[in-house]
Amino acid sequence: MDESFPFTGSLPPAADGAVEIVRTLVGAGHQALLAGGCVRDLLLGAEPQDYDVATDAPPARVGALFRATRHVGAQFGVVLVKRRRRWIEVATFRADGPYVDGRRPVQVTLSDARHDALRRDFTVNGMFLDPLAGRIVDYVGGRADLAARQIRAIGDPVARFDEDYLRLLRAVRFAARLGFPIEAATLAAIRTHAPTLAQVAAERVREELEKMLKHPARQEAWRLLHTCGLLPYLWPGAGWSDAQVRRVDTLLGRLPAAAPFEAALAILWADRRAGEIERNARAVTLSNEERENALWLVAQQGALDEPDAVPLAVLKRLMAHRAFATLVMLAQARYGDRADCAARRAVLAARLDAIAPADVQPPPLVTGDDLIGRGLTPGPVFRHLLDELYTRQLDGRLASREAALGALDELVRTTLPEAEDRR
């Protein structure tokens, strides 16, 4: 299916670097086109996140024509070229040999634009744009599927998913992001291939999952993951009851558009034990900070459910955590089940607004040196005294060092003998 038609839109300034690369390649006697997702987004009137170039120039030739390059995938014909402070992927037209591991072809051969389009994943991602001639080149029916607003695999969907199991998740991500249904044969092939997702490297799964769950269409992505039968294969041991699937669906739909990945993960893992969350976090290759944030968010998920009842010191300690803004998002999502949802949101906002940033985590009025100066030895009682005094400071019951030292002396008189008796 060969089709060429005029591109009637306009290229945004962000495309200038890629167009310069195309112009240089064409000027050197090569064919060069914008390729893939940027073409799809331009036809939809959306701003592409990045621009890729496809060409008949082999990698060595690309490296010779441009000064700033990185040969990141030369065996697959891919070179990064720097233009206007951006690294732009320049890939040589290729035809792929057999796939044996559900990820990479055993060999690739240089080819032409048509064969390069036919080895890609979905029709809406398989079109080219000639920015110099202002024409779209479509060998795969991408234009028709954009008009029909559907995600369809190029050629035989079974063959496409046999080639790269990660395409199962990519189909879901594109369908959710674009708001397109998945074409029937493609959907059937995804369901049949769902168990093969377990064979995909964890970091590749995590990358796709993060893109889905950070996007405003995260709820639709979750629904598609469920419809496609992919949920049990997101990480080892993933299991979901119908009630859990519904709960996650509801809460994901209440998150703000800009909610971070950890917010969605905290919803997915809200009823899991800490040990399971640890295993899941490592299975999806979270960074240490992301893992710690997810654990903290799950542990504190109900801390703001009654916003007018949270003690001031507790609230300040929560506010001091790096993931507190995300905790607020989760609390507001949880409020959605309450008839007084708006009132709870207002109470929480008012309490947070009333706390000056400098008061969230002020320097302690009493330190360990003060306790050592009174002959106390670091240990459980030592930590108890410091924590109690800092709690009073955060609550506003201690406003000066003099008052704090007086409270320390009183605690030493009353608390220390009791602690000694318990020992």
Protein Blocks (a to p, Z undefined) as FASTA:
>chain_A
ZZddddfbdcdfklmmmmmmmmmmmmnopacddehjllmmmmnopacfbdcdddfbdfkl
mmmmpmbdcdfblmnopacddeehiacdddddddddddfklpaafbdcdddfklmmmmmm
bfklmcccdfknopacdfkommmmmmnopaddehjfklmmmmpmmlmmmmmmmmmmnopa
cdfklmmmmmmmmmmmmmpcfklmmmmmmmmmmpmklmmmmmmmmmnopmmmmpghiacd
fklmmmmmmmmmmpcfklcfklmmmmmmmmpcfklmmmmmmmnopafklmmmmmmmmmmm
mmmmmmmlgcfklmmmmmmpmklmmmmmmmmmmmmmpmklmmmmmmmmmmmmmpcfklmm
gcdfbdfklmmmnopacdfklmmmmmmmmmmmmnopacbfklmmmmmmmmmmmmmmmmmm
mZZ
